[in-house]
């Protein structure tokens, strides 16, 4: 019986490893860019793996580099991260049915629900013939592997950043574009799932208004709040 359980769990891990190969390629690369940027911003290298372990939110971690380097307040950072990751609440609601039978791993499954993990768990299922325990093992394996890839990339990038500081002429200019690229990917995913133009027009108008009123250095929080208010008002008018 125990041998059969080990074999079933091994099958779940093998299936998860195969399913997460695309995430491995993306997370290690993007995580390395995050680690390099964090060290280049003058922050201690150990902060990169620590954030990836306890925060584990790619876009929010990139944003946190600038906020920490500029000395932003805790409340400002908390509001920005909450607004940026509010979409995860929708992810969780849509996976209630899948996570409901999970007992042992449910808290971690909720914590580790990133965009890419959600994409895998919402479209893939455990190997055919799996019972509830084996499905839970598959979901946990996907989530654990994805976070491991991200942690590996951020640690490697941070260590590379420390080593690069001793290299004359090393220039990290342009690496901060990784954050822009990440948000472009998120936008593309949103465009694929939400094809109505109204939310994007509201967001563009909110960003333009915040830019004109506050300038480029303080527009982010105002733009997010204006966007949320505009979309909430828009929902009441649209069928």
Number of C-alpha atoms within 10 A of each C-alpha: 6 7 8 9 12 11 12 20 20 15 18 23 21 15 17 26 18 10 15 19 14 12 20 20 13 15 23 22 19 21 28 25 25 31 32 25 27 28 23 21 15 11 16 12 22 15 16 28 22 14 16 22 14 9 13 19 22 21 18 18 21 21 17 19 21 15 16 16 12 10 8 12 10 11 9 12 17 12 14 21 18 13 15 16 16 11 12 17 11 9 17 17 10 13 15 11 10 16 19 10 13 18 10 12 13 16 11 12 22 17 15 20 22 21 16 16 20 20 12 18 19 13 7 12 15 20 16 7 8 17 12 13 16 20 23 24 24 27 26 23 21 27 25 16 19 26 23 17 20 28 24 19 26 32 24 21 27 28 17 17 24 16 10 17 13 9 10 7 8 10 11 14 9 8 15 17 11 18 19 13 12 15 13 12 12 14 13 12 12 12 13 9 9 12 10 9 9 15 18 17 14 18 19 14 16 23 22 15 16 21 17 11 12 13 12 12 7 12 18 17 18 18 21 19 18 19 21 17 13 18 17 12 11 14 11 8 7 7 5
